[in-house]
Structure formats: structure tokens, C-alpha cells
């Protein structure tokens, strides 16, 4: 195919950047050379940030960035930079913070204007083409006529970003009533009719419900279990869940979980597999098992690469419209199912009028799926597979791949399906053999057989988390030692000794104006909270009090944030629960040790780690505990009980 325009993005691997490679805008990818060129040419920088599955990013591209008049103005007056926020979340974080300071809101597409040195001074999100051209001209005119004002504004924004990084100094002790106050604050936002927070749009926020599930094990918080069940059931029955094929959309635009923003993200589905697997262990709800199996089948069929890697996302759009792949008319269902159609139509709440643009998003009134519906939906799914699929973002990100590896491991430990362990093994091999280098350096991105972009804190944190989980799945001690080695690398290159927290970027990265820290648990848990948990667990395995103390110091730094906004610091709250309640280490040795471990791992034990005592175990927790007969050791708070000889004897 011949293109009228081609820019420098044609040399990139990111599907999002490649989407813009034939715009008339002279886009560049972010690098140190951008700043050098802008300074040399004395031009302002325009940083435009989005991602492949972003609907409004596509709209703005079509309306403005494919417009030759607008593109000509952009090329004349700006160094224009396109950023895939999933590849470069560090760049996104800096300029998103700037726009939020300026406007009080953010989102994607993100468009930020910066001085030639990269310091931001103005920005926004989506603009209609006529608004965009006016804004471009106003920015250029203002910089020419009131340059001192623009420079002053940039300086204030930079100080604002830096001040946000300083935060508070933390507490000297863990607050004794943090859990009670946080939960009471959180409960005031509960939607007791549809689950999750009482607002729209609604995001799944899997880590929130993993944490609430963990806390609900205490009798004083028993009602929280009801809320978690309500939320999980409503999500699984709603339109946000793909009722035919499995897998969850990114969020629901309403409070009912009915109308999704149809893009499907790897990180959502990884975490939701883990959540429903944990919930199954807690409640033995068979439909939670169905959700896990269907979602993992979706991942296998759609997001799995040949190297053991996983792809990133599906777009919301197909055939130029949002949701086209997923919605139905009653006549279509009648044509597919003939006389059996009424059962399907009734179960999924379909009407002639429809519930989305005159068509129907499938949803169920309850989580339970009759066998008849299972058979019928297979027929409808086969028909749907003839439709044009949404666009696939086929890059692989280390952090998200590690989360998917952990999801397969959580499913394996919940259901004992060896196929899940095989997928996890392929994934961990990809991560450790392709993305991880011998010196400890980790690549973030993988596409077309090539790895690139130095890893950020979340890449390391989620890989370490997966390595710890993988040890508990196969009890090969090399994975724990690799987790410890990578943790030492992260401490050396990411840790801020003054603030007792980790920077998001390593000390050897030079192409950003501010090194920021990721502290808030959002849809994805923050990289700092994941690392704090990793330190805690590795401290338990290796008897390393320094790691456990470091984890506690990190937790103390964010206690005020947890109190003010517990729903956006849920992973931290889970860590607080570990630090302030009994945490168990279970070591099993002798004949039938693995069978005993599997029986224990099938139980819901959120405050617990497992180890297998081998004759030559070198991990401190498992040393000197091997025996011929089955022996189970239960330890907590640095104290071990006398060994017992059967799972049935174990009492918590």
C-alpha cells in the first residue's frame, strides 16, 4: 500500500506509534534527541500521549493529526512527539501530573506543551479540530509575546511536580487503628445494590476486592465478605464481562456494570483471574471457577504469543465503531439459534429496542449459568468469530506479562489444573530468558522477536512477585534466589534512601525532567506497594529482618494516604494486615509433602506462605526440616509450633 506521508514512527514497534506513522505530522518517538533537537531549533515541544486501545485517541488522530492544514502548523512551530503511555509510563506520569496541576483533570489522549528543555507549561486532553488549531496558535503567540510568563509557569509546574514527590515524612510507628478507620471510611462509598464504589463509571479494581476478601476473614469485618460477593457476582453477570467468550472489558460507563468501554486489557484480566481464583478458594462458588476458566481460555485464544509472551489489549472499536464486535439484535440470535433462541434471549435480557445503540449488550440477571445456556452460547460465539475482530495491540509488556503469569499460578493453586501450570512455566521462562539480562537489567517491551526499553519499577516488582509465586507452585528454590537477586538490583538502582521508597525510574535513566514515585494503588497496584510486599515475603523466607523492616518503613510513609483514600491504597492496606496480624509460614517435609502442600494451598489462607523442606534445602525457612515421614511445621511471628503429621491436625 502506498502512503502519501510517512514519519519517523515507521521505525517503532509499538502498534500505537505505528498507527501514527503515516500522519502528515512529523512525529518523533521520545528520546534524549528530542530535547537536543528542540534546543538546537529553539522550538517548543508538543507531547501527545495515548495507547492503542484508546477510543478518543483514534478520534483525535483522524480529526486533527490526519488533517494536513493542522499538521503543517504543528510541523512548522513544534517538535511533535508521540508517546505510547504503556511503553513509557514514566513520561506519561510526568506530563499527566502537569496537566492535572494545570486543569484539575487528566485522561487520554493527553496533549502537553513543553519548553525546548522538556519542562511542561500547558496542556489538556481531547480537543476538536477547530479547538486544537486555535490552541496551537494561542500557544505560539503567547510564547512569542509573553515568554517570561510562560517560563515562570513552567517553573511553577516543575516545582509542583517535585513537591508532590516529597509528600509527608511518614510515621514513626504503625498506627494501631489504621485498619478500622480506613475500612469505615471505605464503607461509606460502597454501592450495596450493584457493588464497587457508588459511582459511574465503574472500574473493576481487582486488588480492592482481594484486599477486602483478605480482611473479611476477621469476624469483626464479616459483612465485607457480603459486599465482595455482591461485587464479584454483579461484575460477572454484567455487560462488562464477555458473556460468550470470557474476559472483562476495561470498565463500565454506568453504575450497573451494563455498558462497557469495550477495550480488553491484559492487566485487568490477569488480576481478575487471580481475584476469582482466590474467591473460589474462599467460597467454593462453581461459577467463579467458570469465570476463571473462560477468561483464561480467552487469553489463550487471543492474547498468547509463540514465545510464552502475552499481548497487551484489544481495541474498543471494530469496523470503525465502538463495541461492534460484541453487540446483537434479536433477529441475529433468532437466525443463529432458530427455535432455541427464546431461551437465550430471555437469559441475556435482550429486547427489540436494545440497550446500546439499538442493539443488545448481553448480560445476565444472575451469575449462575444453566447447562442449556452454555451450549447455546457456543453456537453464538462461533457465529461471532466470523466478524472482524477489534484491533490487537500485540506488544508484550514485562509487568503485565508477569501479572498474567501470577494469574495462571493463582488459578493452578486454586483448581490444580496442570495446563495452567504449563502456561505459567512458559511465561516465567519468557520473562527470565528473554526479558531478563544476566546483569539483572530487565527489558520492558517485546515485539517481533526484539526486546527494548529499560524496565521500570513495576516491571521488576511484578516479576519478583511472580517468581515468589512460582516457587510456591513448584518449590524449585532457584526462583526464590532469583527473586532475591532482582530485589537487590532494584534496591541498588531504584531506592530513595532519604524517603524510604522506590523511584519509578532507575538511577541510570536520563531522559526525564523529574524522577517520580508511584504510590497510589489504582486499577493496577502501585509498584511501591508490590515491592513492599515482596520485601516482606522474601524477609520471611530468608529470615532477613532488614527486608521486613524496609517493608515496614515504606508502609509508614503512606499511612496518611491510606487513611484518606483507602480504596486507592488497597495493596498497602493488605500489607498493613500482614504486618499487624498473625502471618503464617507453613513448611512441609517428608513423604507426601507435595500432596499435603496442595491440600493446604487449596484453602483460602491469605496471610500465609508455603515452603517444601528438601534434604538439601538452602532457604533458611526450609532448612533442617526434611524427614522421611510427613512433617508439617506451622510458624508465626518468629515462633514455630511442634511439627504435626497430617493436614487435619493443623489449627490456625
N, C-alpha and C positions, 0 to 999 in steps of 0.2 A: 504494500500500500504506500502510495506517495503522499507525503505530508508537506504542506506549504511552509510550516515552521517547525524547527527543531532547536531545542536549547540544551544547556549543559546537563540537565537532569536525565538525558538519554543514557548517561553512563552510570546511573544509580541502579540499585537493585530493589529498593522499596517500591511496592506497587503504587503507593500513594504518590511518590515523587514521579514515577513513570507516567502516571495519569496526566501529569502537567508537562511532560517532555515536549509536547507539540503545541503548547500555548505560544502565542506571539510574544508573551512576556519572556524576557531574557533571565529566567530563573537560574539561580545558583543553589547548590546544596550548602548547608552550613559547614564552615571550616575556618581556621585561622586566616586563610587567604581572603575571606570576605572582609574582615576588618582592615587588612592591609590594603586591599583594593579601594575600599571606601575612603580611607585616609588619603591614599595617593590621588584619588579623583575628587576628593572633597565633596563626597555625596552622602546624603542621608541613606540609611538602610531601612528597607521595608521587610519585616519578618512576618511571613504568612504561614500559620501553623494549622495542621489538621491531621486527619488519618483516613485510611482507605474506606472504612465503613461509615463515615460521617456524611449524612444526607445533605446538610446545608453547605458543607464544603463543596460538594459536587455542584450544588445550585450556584454558588458564587463563582466557581470556576467557569461554568457555562455562561453566566450572565456578564461577568466582568473580565475574567482572565483570558477568555477567548475573543473578547472584543478588541479589535485592532486599534481603535482610537484610544481606548483606555490603556491598552498595553504600550502604545507608543509614548504616552505621557509617563507611565511608570518607568519605562526604559530610559527616558531622557533625564529624569530627575532623581532616580533612586537606584541603589544597588538592591535588587529584588531577590529575596532568599525564601525558598520553600523548605519547611521542616516537617518531617513525619514525627508527630509527638510520641509515637510508640517506640520509634528508634532512638529519639533524642528527648526523653522526658526531662532531662536537666535543662535544656534550652527552653522547652515549654514551660517549665516551672518558673524560671526567671521572668519571662515575658508575660506569662499568665498573672503572676503576682503583681507585676507593674500595672497591667490593665485593671486588675481588681482594685488596686490602690487608687487608680485614676477614676474609675467609673462605678465601683461598688459591685461589679458583676463580671463574670467571665464565661467562657464557653468556646466552642469551635464551630466554624473557623475562627481562629484568633489572628488578628492583624495588628501588629505593633510597629510603631515608627521609632527609630533609634538614631542617635548621633553617629558620625563615622566611627567612633570608638566602641560602638555597640551599646551605649547606655540609652535606655528607653525614655521617651518623653511624652508619647501619646499613643492611643490605640483603642481598639474596640473589637467587636466580633463580626457578625454578618452585616453587610451593607448592600442595599440595592445598587444597581449600576450607576444611576444618576447621583445617588448619595455618595458613592465611592469616588467618583470623579471630582465632585465638589470638595470632598475631604482631602483628596490628594493635592488639589490646587491650594486649598487653605493652608495645609501643612507647609508646602513650598513657600508660599507667600509669607507666612508667619516667621519661618526660619530666616528669610531674607530681611524682613523689616524689623523683627524683634528677636534677634538672635540671642541677646543676653537673657531675655525672658525664657527662651527655650532651654538654654544651658542651665539656668537656675532651676527650672522644672525638672530637668534630667538629674541634677544633683540631689534634689529633694526626694525624687523617686528612688534613686540608688540608696540614699540613707534610710528610706522607709523599708526597702527590702532587707538591708543589713540589720536594721533594728528588729525586724520580725524574726531574724535568725537568733538574736540574743535571748529573747524570751526572759523567763524568770530564772532564779538561781536554784530552784528546787527546794526540797525539804530535807531536813537532817534525819528525819525518821519516816517510816511508812505510817500513813495516817490510819488510826485504828478503826475509824468509822467510814472510811472511803467507800467500801462496798455498799453499805446501807444507804448512804447519801446519794451515791451515783445511781443505784437502782431506783430509788424513789423519784429522782429527777427524770430518769429514763421512762419510767412507767407513766408519767404524766403525758407523754407523747404517743403512747400505744393506741393503735386502732383496734378496738376489741371486736369490731364487726368483720373487718377484712384482713387484719393482721398488719404487721410492719408499722411504720410511723403513720400518723393520721394526717396524710398529705398526699398531694399528687404533684408531679409524677412520683412513682414508687420504684425504687431500685431494690434488687434482691438483697444486697448487703449480707452475703452468706456468713461472714465472720461474726456479725452481730448475733446471729441465732446459734452459732456454735458456742459462743461465749455464754449466752443466756441458757442454753442447754446444760452447759457445764455448771453454771451457778445454781440451776434449778434442782440439782441433786441434793442440795441442802434443804431440809424440811421447811425452814423459815421462808424459802422462796418457791414453794411448791406451785403456786399459782402461775409462775412464769412458765412452767412447762406447758400449761394450757395455752398460753399465748404463743409459744413456739410452735406447738402442734397446729394451732389455728393458722399461723402464717405459712407454714410449710404446706398445709392442705390447700389453702387458697391459691398459693402460687402454682402448685402442681395441677390444679383444676382450671386455672385461668388461661387466657389467651397468651400470656407471656410464655407459657410452656407450649412447645410444638406438640400438639396432641397426636399427631400422626407419626412423627419420626423421632421425637425426643429432642432434648436440648432446649435451653432457655434463651429468650431474647434479652437484650441489654436492660430494658426497663419497661414499665407500663406507664403510659401517658395519663392514665386515670387512677383513681384510688381503688378500683375494683380488680386490678390485675387483668383487665379485659383486653384493651387495645395496646399492643406492644409497640415500642420503637423497634422495628423488625430485625435490626442487625443482631447477629450472634457473635459473641466474643469468647475466645478460648478461656480467658481468665475467669469469666462468670461460670462457665460450665464446669471447669475444673473444681472450683470452690463449692459449687452446688452438689457435685458428685460426693465430695468429702462430707458436706453437711448432711445430705440424705443418708449416706452410709452410717454416719455417727448416730443419726436419729433412729435408723433401723436397729442398731445395737441397743439403743435405749428403750425402744418401744415395740420392736418386732412387728412393725406395720408392713405387710407384704407389698402394699402399693408403693412404699418408699423404695423397696427393692426394685420394683418395676421401673420407677423413675431413674434409678441409677443405671440399670441395665440398658434402658432405651437411650439414655444420654451418652453412655459410653459407646453404644453401637453407632450413634450419630457421629461421635468423634472419630471412630474407626473408619466409617464410610466417607467422611467429608473433610476431616482436618488432619489426617495422618499421612506423613511423608515417608519416603522409602528409607530414610536414614535413621528411623526411630524418632524423628522430629515431629512436631505438631505445628500446623498453620495457625494464623492469628485470628481470622474473622471472616464472616460473610457480611456483605453489604445489606442494608435495609432494602435497597432497590433492586428490581429486575424489570427489564423492558421499559426502563425509564420512569417507573412509578414505585412508590414505597409499598411493600407488602404484597405485590402482585403474585409472588410465588406461593403465598400461604392462604389466600382468601378464596371463598367459594360462593356460588349461587346454589340454590336448592335444585334448580334444573340440572346443573352439572352432577350433583350427587345422585339424582334420580336416574340420570343417563348411565352412571357407573354401576350403581347397586340395584337398579330395577326395583323388584318387589321388596327388597330388603332395605330400601332407602329410608322409610319412615322411622325405623329403629335408630338409625344413625342420626337422622335429622333431629329427633327428639333428644337423644343423649347429648348432642353438642349444641343445643339451644339455637338451632338455625331457624330463620324466618324468611319470608318472601322479601321483606323490607331490608333485612340485613342489619349489621351493627357497625359496618365500616365501609363507607363509600358505596352503599347499595349492595354490598356482598357480606359474607359471614366470616368472621374470625371464629374458629372452633374453640369452645370452652365447655367445661363440664360442671354440673351443679354439685358434684362431689368427687372426691379423689378415687373412689372405687371404680374399677373398670370391669364390667361383665365380660365373660369369655366371648360372647357374641360380638361385642364391640371390637374386641381385639382382632377378630377375624375380618370384620368389615373394614377396619381402618387400614389393614394391609392392602386391600384392594384399592382403596382411595389413594394410598401412598404410591402404589405402582403407577397409577394414572398421573399423580403429581410429578413423578420423576421424569415425565415427558416434557414438562415445562422447562423454560430457560431458568437455570439456577442464578441466584444472586451472585455478584462478583466476589471472588475469593481473594483475600489478602494472604498470599502464600509465603510470606516471610515467617521465619521462626525466631521468636524472642526467648532468650535463655530463662528469664524469670518466669514467663508464662509456661514454658515447657516444663520447668521444674515443678510448678504448681500442678500441671497435669500429671506428671509422674507421681506426685504425692497423692493425687486423687485416685489413680489406679491402685496405689498401695492401700489407701483407706478402704477402697472397695474390696480389695483382696482380703484384708483382715476382717472385714465385716461378713463376707459371703464365702470365702475360701475358694473362689473360682481361680484356678491356676492360669487361665487365659489372661486375667487381669495382672497377675504377677509377671507373665511373659512380656506384656506391653510395658510394664514399669521397668523391666530389665532392659529392654531395647531403648527406652527413654533415658535411663541413667547412663547407659553406655554411650549414647549420642552426646549427652551433656559432658561426660568426663573424658571422652576420647576425641571429640570434635571441637567442643567449645572451650574446654579447659586446657591450658598450656602447662608444660612441666614446671615453669617457674611460679605457678599459682595464678597467673593472669587469666582472665576469663573474657571471652568474646560475648557480646550481647546479641548479635544478629547472625542469622544463617539464611542464605538464599542461593539457589542454583549451585550448590556444592561449595560455596565460599562463605567463610565467616568474616565478620568485620564489626567495627565499633567497640571500643573498650567497654567492658561491663561496668554497670553502676551498682550501687549498694543492693538494690532489690535482686539483681541477678545473682550476686553472691549469697545473699540471705536466703532466698528460696532454694538455691542449690544445696546449701548446707542443711536446710530443713529437710529436703528430700533425701539426702544422704543419711541423716539420722533415722528417718522413717524406713529407709531401705535396709538398714541394719536390723531393725525390728521385724522386718519381713523375712530376711534370710539368715540373719545372725552371722554374717561374714564381717569380721572385725575391721577389715581394711577400709570399709565405708565410714566407720566412726573415726578412724585415724585420718582419713581424707577430709572429713568434716572439720576435725580439729586443725589440720594443716591450713585449710582455707580460712578458718576463723582467725588464725594467727596472721595470715596475709591481710585480711580485712582490718584487723586492729592496727597493723603497721601502716596501711595506706589510706584508711578512711576515718580513723578515730580522732575526735577532738578531745584532747586530754583536759582542756580547760572547762569544757561543758559536759563532759561525761556522756557524749552522744556521738553518733557517726554522721559524717558528711555524706551526702548522696553521691558525690563525685570523688574520685581518688586524688591523692596529692600530686600526681603526675599529669593531670588534665589541665590544660592552659587556655582553652578556647571559650571560657565563660567569664562574666564580669563579677559574679558572686558565687561562692560555694554554699549551697543551701543544704538544709537538713529536712528530711521527710519524717514528720512525727504523727500526723493525723491518720487514723485508720479510716479509709473511705471504703469504696467498693472492694478495693484491694487493701489488705492490711499494710500499714506503713513498714518500710524496710527497717526502721529502727526498732519497732516492736518485735518484728520477726527475729532480728539479730539478738535482742534482749532475751527472747525465749530460747534461741539456740545456745546462748551462753549459759543459761540456767540448766538446760538439759545436758550439755557437754560437761558442765561442772559436776553434775550428779554422776555421770558415767565415769569420769576420770578422777573424781574426788578432788576437784580443783576449786578451792574456796575463792580464789581470785576471780574466776569466771562468774561464780554465783554473786559475789559482791559487786562486780561490774554490772551485772544484770540488775541488781537491786538499786544501784546508783542511777542507772538510766531510768528506772521506774520512778524514782524520787523526783527526777527532773520534770516529769509530766503529770504529777498528781493533780495540780490545779486544773490542768486541761481536762483530765478525766472527770473531775467533779463538775466542771461547767458544761461539758459536752460528752457524756459517756457513750452515746451512740456513734460518735466518731472517734472513739478511743477504746473500742471494744477489745481489741487484741491486747492492749495494755491492761485492761481490767481482768482479762483472763490470766495474764502474768501475775497480777496482784493476787489473784486467787491461789496461784501456785505458791507464791511466797508466804502467804499468811494462813494457809490451811495445810493439813497433812498432805504431803506429797510422797507417793509410794514408789519404791524401786522393787521390782519382783525379779528375782534371779532363780532360774530353774536349771538343775543339772541332773545327770544320770539317765538311766533307761527311760525311754518315752518322754524325754524332756520337751521335744518339739511338739508332740501331741498335747502335752499339758499346757504349753505356751499358747497353742492355737485355741484351746478351750477358754483360756483366760482372756485372750485378745478378742474373742467373740463377745465378751461382756463390755458394757459401757463403763469404762474406767478412765475418765478424762484427766485425772491427777495422778498419772502413773506412767512409768517407763518399764521396759522389759529387757532382760539380758539372758543369754544362754551360756551356762558355765561349761566350757570345754576343758579338756585336760591341759591344754597349753594356752588358755585364755591369758591375754596380757592387759586387758582392760581392768583397771582396779576394781570396779564393781563386781566383776565376774571371777576374779582370781581366787584360787584356793577353795572353790565351791563345787568342783567336779566330784562326782561319786558314781558308783556302779548302779545303785538304786536311785529311784526318783527322789529328789530333794527340792523342796520349794522354799526359798528364803523371802520373807517379807520385811522390808526395811522402810523406815520413815524417820525423818529428822535426825539422820546420822546414827540411828539405832536399829538393830536387826533383832527380830524375834527368833526363837528356836526353829530350825527347819522342820517342815512337815512333809508327809509322804503322799498327799493326794490333793487335788484341786478342791475337793469337797470340804476339806478341813480349813481352807483359807478363809479367814474372817477379817473384814475391814472395820 
